[in-house]
Amino acid sequence: MSTSGEPPATNPRGIPTAPFVEDVETFAPTRESIAPALQKFQEMIAKYQFMELNTTRRATSLREKIPDITKTLDTVIFLSSRSSSDDLADDDDEKPSALTTTFELNDTLYAKATIPTDLKEVYLWLGANVMLSYPIDEAEKLLKDKLRAAKESLKNCEEDLEFLKKQITTLEVNTARLFNHEVTMKRKEREEMEEGKGKS
């Protein structure tokens, strides 16, 4: 059931564009054709709402991950700068002392740690209880790539949410116009019946 002969367009992520019914009378010429059309539109609204819910969840997850990735990247850049300054220091120069800091073990649990000046690698959580060791420069590149990908995904999610809202609105407008068309058809039928009775 299409409103035009052209195939439906999609957004860049392949979400189809909802059809807009321009001429309701041509689209649903009889009362019998209205019910299936309304059902189809309701099914499409449900699908778009399901996509909207999943996209909202993904966007929320990305908004939570991006600050964590940024914080980890900032830490790795800091450690890299200390390591670089240590490498550039002459033997006679005073080398930076080991760094003492606290780090988060859990939401409210912190521990003290001493970070040596000759640090060459870091350990990164990759998710699913997996931690890997990376040279500092590789860790920095990996985190920059992850941050770039997360920001791009979030941007895509926000665009998709805007697109989905427009499609839902289009289908709701279609539904309202079909309802109004059905009411108009019923009124005409009733008036014709009353006229027929008046003549007889």
ROBA-426542 format. One line per 3 residues: number of its first residue (from 1); for each residue x, y, z of N, C-alpha, C. Coordinates in Angstrom, 1 decimal, decimal comma. Layout:
BEGIN
NUM = X/Y/Z/X/Y/Z/X/Y/Z | ...
END
This chain:
BEGIN
1 = 0,8/-1,2/0,0/0,0/0,0/0,0/0,9/1,2/0,0 | 1,0/1,9/-1,1/1,9/3,1/-1,3/1,0/4,3/-1,7 | 1,5/5,4/-1,3/0,8/6,7/-1,7/1,3/7,2/-3,0
4 = 2,4/6,7/-3,5/2,9/7,1/-4,8/3,6/5,9/-5,5 | 4,0/6,0/-6,8/4,7/4,9/-7,4/6,1/4,8/-7,1 | 6,7/5,8/-6,5/8,1/5,8/-6,2/8,4/5,0/-4,9
7 = 9,6/4,3/-4,9/9,9/3,5/-3,7/10,2/4,5/-2,5 | 9,9/4,0/-1,3/10,1/4,9/-0,2/11,6/5,2/0,0 | 11,9/6,5/0,3/13,3/6,9/0,6/13,6/6,6/2,0
10 = 14,9/6,6/2,3/15,4/6,2/3,6/16,4/7,3/4,1 | 16,6/7,3/5,4/17,6/8,3/5,9/19,0/7,6/5,7 | 20,1/8,3/6,1/21,4/7,7/5,9/21,7/6,3/6,6
13 = 20,9/6,0/7,6/21,1/4,7/8,3/20,0/3,7/7,8 | 19,3/4,0/6,8/18,4/3,0/6,2/17,0/3,0/6,8 | 16,7/4,0/7,6/15,3/4,0/8,2/14,4/4,6/7,1
16 = 13,3/3,8/6,7/12,4/4,3/5,7/11,6/5,5/6,0 | 11,4/6,4/5,0/10,5/7,5/5,2/9,1/7,1/5,2 | 8,3/7,6/6,1/6,8/7,3/6,1/6,1/8,0/5,0
19 = 5,2/7,3/4,4/4,4/7,9/3,3/3,5/8,9/3,8 | 3,3/10,0/3,0/2,4/11,0/3,4/1,2/11,0/2,4 | 0,0/10,9/2,9/-1,2/10,8/2,1/-1,6/12,2/1,7
22 = -1,4/12,6/0,4/-1,8/13,9/0,0/-3,3/14,0/-0,4 | -3,8/13,0/-1,1/-5,2/13,0/-1,5/-5,9/11,8/-0,8 | -6,6/12,1/0,3/-7,2/11,1/1,1/-8,3/10,4/0,3
25 = -9,1/11,1/-0,5/-10,2/10,5/-1,2/-9,7/9,5/-2,3 | -8,6/9,8/-2,9/-8,0/8,9/-3,9/-7,4/7,7/-3,2 | -6,7/7,9/-2,1/-6,0/6,9/-1,3/-7,0/5,9/-0,7
28 = -8,1/6,4/-0,2/-9,2/5,5/0,4/-10,5/5,9/-0,2 | -10,8/5,4/-1,4/-12,1/5,8/-2,1/-13,4/5,3/-1,4 | -13,2/4,1/-0,7/-14,4/3,5/0,0/-14,2/3,4/1,5
31 = -15,3/3,3/2,2/-15,2/3,0/3,6/-14,5/1,7/3,9 | -14,6/0,7/3,1/-14,0/-0,6/3,3/-12,5/-0,5/3,2 | -11,9/0,5/2,5/-10,5/0,6/2,3/-9,8/1,4/3,5
34 = -10,7/2,0/4,3/-10,1/2,9/5,4/-9,5/2,0/6,5 | -10,3/1,0/7,0/-9,8/0,2/8,1/-8,5/-0,5/7,9 | -8,2/-1,1/6,7/-6,9/-1,7/6,5/-5,8/-0,6/6,5
37 = -6,1/0,5/5,9/-5,1/1,6/5,8/-4,8/2,1/7,3 | -5,8/2,3/8,1/-5,5/2,7/9,5/-4,7/1,7/10,2 | -5,0/0,4/10,0/-4,3/-0,7/10,7/-2,8/-0,7/10,3
40 = -2,6/-0,5/9,0/-1,2/-0,4/8,4/-0,5/0,8/9,0 | -1,1/1,9/9,2/-0,5/3,1/9,7/-0,1/2,9/11,2 | -1,1/2,2/11,9/-0,8/1,9/13,4/0,4/1,0/13,5
43 = 0,5/0,0/12,6/1,6/-0,9/12,7/2,9/-0,2/12,4 | 2,9/0,7/11,4/4,1/1,5/11,1/4,5/2,4/12,3 | 3,5/3,0/12,9/3,8/3,9/14,1/4,5/3,1/15,2
46 = 3,9/1,8/15,4/4,5/1,0/16,5/6,0/0,6/16,1 | 6,3/0,4/14,9/7,6/0,1/14,5/8,6/1,3/14,7 | 8,1/2,4/14,3/8,9/3,7/14,5/9,1/3,9/15,9
49 = 8,1/3,7/16,8/8,2/3,9/18,2/9,2/2,9/18,8 | 9,2/1,7/18,3/10,2/0,7/18,8/11,6/1,1/18,4 | 11,8/1,6/17,2/13,1/2,1/16,8/13,5/3,3/17,6
52 = 12,6/4,2/17,9/12,8/5,4/18,7/13,3/5,0/20,1 | 12,7/4,0/20,7/13,0/3,6/22,0/14,5/3,0/22,0 | 14,8/2,1/21,0/16,1/1,6/21,0/17,2/2,6/20,7
55 = 16,9/3,6/19,8/17,8/4,6/19,5/18,0/5,5/20,7 | 17,0/5,8/21,5/17,1/6,6/22,7/18,0/5,9/23,7 | 17,8/4,6/23,9/18,7/3,8/24,8/20,1/3,9/24,4
58 = 20,4/3,7/23,1/21,8/3,7/22,5/22,4/5,1/22,8 | 21,6/6,2/22,5/22,1/7,5/22,8/22,4/7,8/24,2 | 21,6/7,3/25,1/21,8/7,4/26,6/23,1/6,7/27,0
61 = 23,3/5,5/26,4/24,5/4,7/26,7/25,7/5,5/26,2 | 25,7/6,1/25,1/26,8/6,8/24,5/27,1/8,1/25,3 | 26,0/8,7/25,8/26,2/9,9/26,6/26,9/9,6/27,9
64 = 26,7/8,4/28,4/27,4/7,9/29,6/28,8/7,5/29,3 | 29,1/6,9/28,2/30,4/6,4/27,8/31,4/7,5/27,5 | 30,9/8,5/26,8/31,8/9,6/26,2/32,6/10,3/27,3
67 = 32,0/10,7/28,5/32,8/11,3/29,5/33,9/10,3/30,1 | 33,5/9,0/30,2/34,5/8,0/30,7/35,7/7,9/29,7 | 35,4/7,8/28,4/36,5/7,7/27,4/37,3/9,0/27,5
70 = 36,7/10,1/27,6/37,4/11,4/27,6/38,3/11,5/28,8 | 37,8/11,0/30,0/38,6/11,1/31,2/39,8/10,1/31,1 | 39,6/8,9/30,6/40,7/8,0/30,4/41,7/8,5/29,4
73 = 41,2/9,1/28,3/42,1/9,7/27,3/43,0/10,8/27,9 | 42,3/11,7/28,7/43,1/12,7/29,4/44,2/12,2/30,3 | 43,9/11,1/31,0/44,8/10,5/31,9/46,0/9,9/31,1
76 = 45,7/9,2/30,0/46,8/8,6/29,2/47,6/9,7/28,6 | 47,0/10,8/28,1/47,8/11,9/27,5/48,7/12,5/28,6 | 48,2/12,7/29,8/49,0/13,2/30,9/50,2/12,3/31,2
79 = 49,9/10,9/31,3/51,0/10,0/31,5/52,0/10,0/30,4 | 51,5/10,1/29,2/52,4/10,2/28,0/53,3/11,4/28,1 | 52,7/12,6/28,5/53,5/13,8/28,5/54,6/13,7/29,6
82 = 54,3/13,0/30,7/55,3/12,8/31,8/56,4/11,9/31,3 | 56,0/10,9/30,6/57,0/9,9/30,0/57,9/10,6/29,0 | 57,3/11,4/28,1/58,0/12,2/27,1/59,0/13,1/27,7
85 = 58,6/13,9/28,8/59,4/14,8/29,4/60,6/14,1/30,1 | 60,3/12,9/30,6/61,3/12,1/31,2/62,4/11,6/30,2 | 61,9/11,3/29,0/62,8/10,8/27,9/63,7/11,9/27,4
88 = 63,1/13,2/27,4/63,9/14,3/26,9/64,8/14,9/27,9 | 64,7/14,6/29,1/65,5/15,2/30,2/66,9/14,7/30,0 | 67,9/15,6/30,2/69,3/15,2/30,2/69,7/14,5/31,5
91 = 70,8/13,8/31,5/71,2/13,1/32,7/71,4/14,0/33,9 | 71,9/15,3/33,6/72,2/16,2/34,6/70,9/16,9/35,1 | 69,8/16,9/34,3/68,6/17,5/34,7/67,9/16,7/35,8
94 = 67,1/17,4/36,6/66,4/16,7/37,6/65,1/16,0/37,0 | 65,0/14,7/37,1/63,9/14,0/36,5/62,7/14,1/37,4 | 61,5/14,1/36,8/60,3/14,2/37,7/60,2/13,0/38,6
97 = 59,7/13,3/39,8/59,6/12,2/40,8/58,4/11,4/40,4 | 58,3/10,2/41,0/57,2/9,3/40,8/55,9/10,0/41,3 | 54,8/9,7/40,6/53,6/10,4/40,9/52,7/9,6/41,9
100 = 52,3/10,2/42,9/51,4/9,5/43,9/50,0/10,1/43,7 | 49,0/9,2/43,5/47,7/9,6/43,2/46,7/8,6/43,8 | 45,4/8,9/43,7/44,4/8,0/44,1/43,6/7,6/42,9
103 = 43,1/6,4/42,8/42,3/6,0/41,7/41,0/5,3/42,2 | 40,0/5,3/41,4/38,7/4,7/41,8/38,7/3,2/41,6 | 38,4/2,5/42,6/38,2/1,0/42,5/36,7/0,7/42,3
106 = 35,8/1,5/42,9/34,4/1,4/42,8/33,8/2,7/43,0 | 32,4/2,8/43,0/31,8/4,1/43,1/32,2/4,9/44,3 | 32,4/4,3/45,5/32,8/5,1/46,7/34,2/4,6/47,3
109 = 34,9/3,8/46,5/36,1/3,2/47,0/37,3/3,6/46,2 | 38,3/4,2/46,9/39,5/4,7/46,2/40,7/4,1/46,8 | 41,8/4,0/46,1/43,1/3,5/46,6/44,2/4,4/46,1
112 = 45,3/4,4/46,9/46,5/5,2/46,6/47,4/4,3/45,6 | 48,1/5,0/44,7/49,0/4,4/43,8/50,2/5,3/43,5 | 51,3/4,6/43,3/52,5/5,4/42,9/52,8/5,0/41,5
115 = 52,9/6,0/40,6/53,1/5,8/39,2/54,5/6,1/38,9 | 55,3/5,2/38,4/56,7/5,4/38,1/56,9/6,4/36,9 | 58,1/7,1/36,9/58,3/8,0/35,8/58,6/7,4/34,5
118 = 59,1/6,1/34,5/59,5/5,4/33,3/58,3/4,6/32,7 | 57,1/5,0/33,0/55,9/4,2/32,5/55,9/4,1/31,0 | 55,8/2,9/30,5/55,8/2,7/29,0/54,5/2,1/28,5
121 = 53,7/1,6/29,4/52,4/1,0/29,0/51,3/1,2/30,0 | 50,1/1,1/29,6/48,9/1,2/30,4/48,0/0,1/30,2 | 47,1/-0,1/31,1/46,1/-1,2/31,0/44,7/-0,5/30,8
124 = 44,0/-1,0/29,8/42,7/-0,4/29,5/41,6/-1,5/29,6 | 40,5/-1,1/30,3/39,3/-2,0/30,3/38,7/-1,9/28,9 | 38,4/-3,0/28,3/37,7/-3,0/27,0/36,3/-3,4/27,1
127 = 35,8/-3,7/28,3/34,4/-4,2/28,5/34,4/-5,7/28,6 | 33,3/-6,2/29,1/33,1/-7,6/29,3/34,2/-8,2/30,1 | 34,6/-7,5/31,2/35,6/-7,9/32,1/37,0/-8,3/31,4
130 = 37,3/-7,5/30,4/38,5/-7,7/29,6/39,4/-6,5/29,8 | 40,7/-6,7/30,2/41,7/-5,7/30,3/42,9/-6,0/29,5 | 43,4/-5,1/28,7/44,6/-5,4/27,9/45,7/-4,3/28,2
133 = 46,9/-4,7/28,0/48,0/-3,8/28,1/48,3/-3,2/26,8 | 48,6/-1,9/26,8/48,9/-1,2/25,5/50,1/-0,3/25,8 | 51,0/-0,1/24,8/52,0/0,9/24,9/51,2/2,3/25,0
136 = 51,8/3,3/25,6/51,1/4,5/25,9/50,6/5,2/24,6 | 51,5/5,2/23,5/51,1/5,9/22,3/49,9/5,1/21,6 | 50,0/3,8/21,7/48,9/3,0/21,1/47,6/3,2/21,8
139 = 47,7/3,3/23,2/46,5/3,5/24,0/45,9/4,8/23,7 | 46,7/5,9/23,5/46,2/7,2/23,2/45,5/7,2/21,8 | 46,1/6,5/20,8/45,4/6,4/19,5/44,1/5,7/19,6
142 = 44,1/4,5/20,3/42,9/3,7/20,5/41,8/4,5/21,1 | 42,1/5,3/22,2/41,1/6,0/22,9/40,6/7,2/22,0 | 41,5/7,8/21,3/41,0/8,9/20,4/40,1/8,4/19,3
145 = 40,4/7,2/18,8/39,5/6,6/17,8/38,2/6,2/18,4 | 38,2/5,7/19,6/36,9/5,3/20,3/36,1/6,5/20,6 | 36,7/7,6/21,0/36,0/8,8/21,3/35,4/9,4/20,1
148 = 36,2/9,4/19,0/35,6/9,9/17,7/34,4/9,1/17,2 | 34,6/7,8/17,3/33,5/6,9/16,9/32,2/7,1/17,8 | 32,4/7,2/19,1/31,3/7,4/20,0/30,6/8,7/19,7
151 = 31,3/9,8/19,5/30,7/11,1/19,2/29,9/11,0/17,9 | 30,5/10,3/16,9/29,8/10,2/15,6/28,6/9,4/15,7 | 28,6/8,3/16,5/27,4/7,5/16,8/26,4/8,2/17,5
154 = 26,8/9,1/18,5/25,8/9,9/19,2/25,1/10,9/18,3 | 25,9/11,5/17,4/25,4/12,4/16,4/24,4/11,7/15,5 | 24,7/10,5/15,1/23,8/9,8/14,2/22,5/9,4/15,0
157 = 22,6/9,0/16,2/21,5/8,7/17,0/20,5/9,9/17,2 | 21,1/11,1/17,4/20,3/12,3/17,6/19,6/12,6/16,3 | 20,3/12,5/15,1/19,7/12,7/13,8/18,5/11,7/13,6
160 = 18,8/10,4/13,9/17,8/9,4/13,8/16,5/9,6/14,6 | 16,8/10,1/15,8/15,6/10,4/16,7/14,8/11,5/16,2 | 15,4/12,6/15,6/14,7/13,7/15,0/13,9/13,1/13,8
163 = 14,5/12,3/13,0/13,9/11,7/11,8/12,7/10,9/12,2 | 12,9/10,0/13,2/11,8/9,1/13,7/10,6/9,9/14,2 | 10,9/11,0/14,9/9,8/11,8/15,4/8,9/12,4/14,3
166 = 9,7/12,8/13,2/9,0/13,4/12,0/8,1/12,3/11,3 | 8,6/11,1/11,3/7,9/10,0/10,6/6,6/9,6/11,4 | 6,8/9,6/12,7/5,6/9,3/13,6/4,6/10,4/13,4
169 = 5,0/11,6/13,4/4,1/12,8/13,2/3,3/12,6/11,9 | 4,1/12,3/10,8/3,5/12,1/9,5/2,4/11,1/9,5 | 2,7/9,9/10,2/1,7/8,8/10,2/0,5/9,2/11,1
172 = 0,7/10,0/12,2/-0,4/10,4/13,0/-1,3/11,4/12,2 | -0,7/12,2/11,4/-1,5/13,1/10,6/-2,3/12,3/9,6 | -1,6/11,3/8,9/-2,3/10,4/8,0/-3,5/9,8/8,7
175 = -3,3/9,3/9,9/-4,4/8,6/10,6/-5,5/9,5/10,9 | -5,2/10,7/11,4/-6,3/11,7/11,7/-7,1/12,1/10,4 | -6,4/12,3/9,3/-7,1/12,6/8,1/-7,9/11,5/7,6
178 = -7,5/10,2/7,8/-8,3/9,1/7,4/-9,6/9,0/8,3 | -9,4/9,2/9,6/-10,5/9,2/10,5/-11,6/10,3/10,0 | -11,0/11,5/9,8/-11,9/12,6/9,3/-12,6/12,2/8,0
181 = -11,9/11,6/7,1/-12,5/11,2/5,8/-13,6/10,2/6,1 | -13,4/9,2/7,0/-14,4/8,2/7,3/-15,6/8,9/7,9 | -15,4/9,8/8,8/-16,6/10,6/9,4/-17,4/11,3/8,3
184 = -16,6/11,9/7,4/-17,3/12,6/6,2/-18,1/11,7/5,4 | -17,5/10,5/5,1/-18,2/9,5/4,3/-19,5/9,0/5,0 | -19,4/8,8/6,3/-20,6/8,3/7,0/-21,7/9,4/7,0
187 = -21,3/10,6/7,2/-22,2/11,7/7,2/-22,9/11,8/5,8 | -22,2/11,6/4,7/-22,8/11,7/3,4/-23,7/10,5/3,2 | -23,3/9,3/3,6/-24,2/8,2/3,5/-25,5/8,4/4,3
190 = -25,4/9,0/5,5/-26,6/9,2/6,3/-27,5/10,2/5,6 | -26,9/11,3/5,1/-27,7/12,3/4,4/-28,4/11,7/3,2 | -27,7/10,9/2,4/-28,3/10,3/1,2/-29,4/9,4/1,6
193 = -29,3/8,6/2,8/-30,3/7,7/3,2/-31,6/8,6/3,6 | -31,3/9,7/4,3/-32,4/10,5/4,8/-33,2/11,2/3,6 | -32,4/11,5/2,6/-33,0/12,1/1,4/-33,8/11,1/0,6
196 = -33,3/9,8/0,6/-34,1/8,7/0,0/-35,4/8,4/0,7 | -35,3/8,5/2,0/-36,5/8,3/2,8/-37,5/9,4/2,6 | -37,0/10,6/2,5/-37,9/11,8/2,3/-38,6/11,7/1,0
199 = -37,9/11,2/-0,1/-38,5/11,1/-1,4/-39,6/10,0/-1,4 | -39,3/8,9/-0,7/-40,3/7,8/-0,7/-41,4/8,2/0,3
END
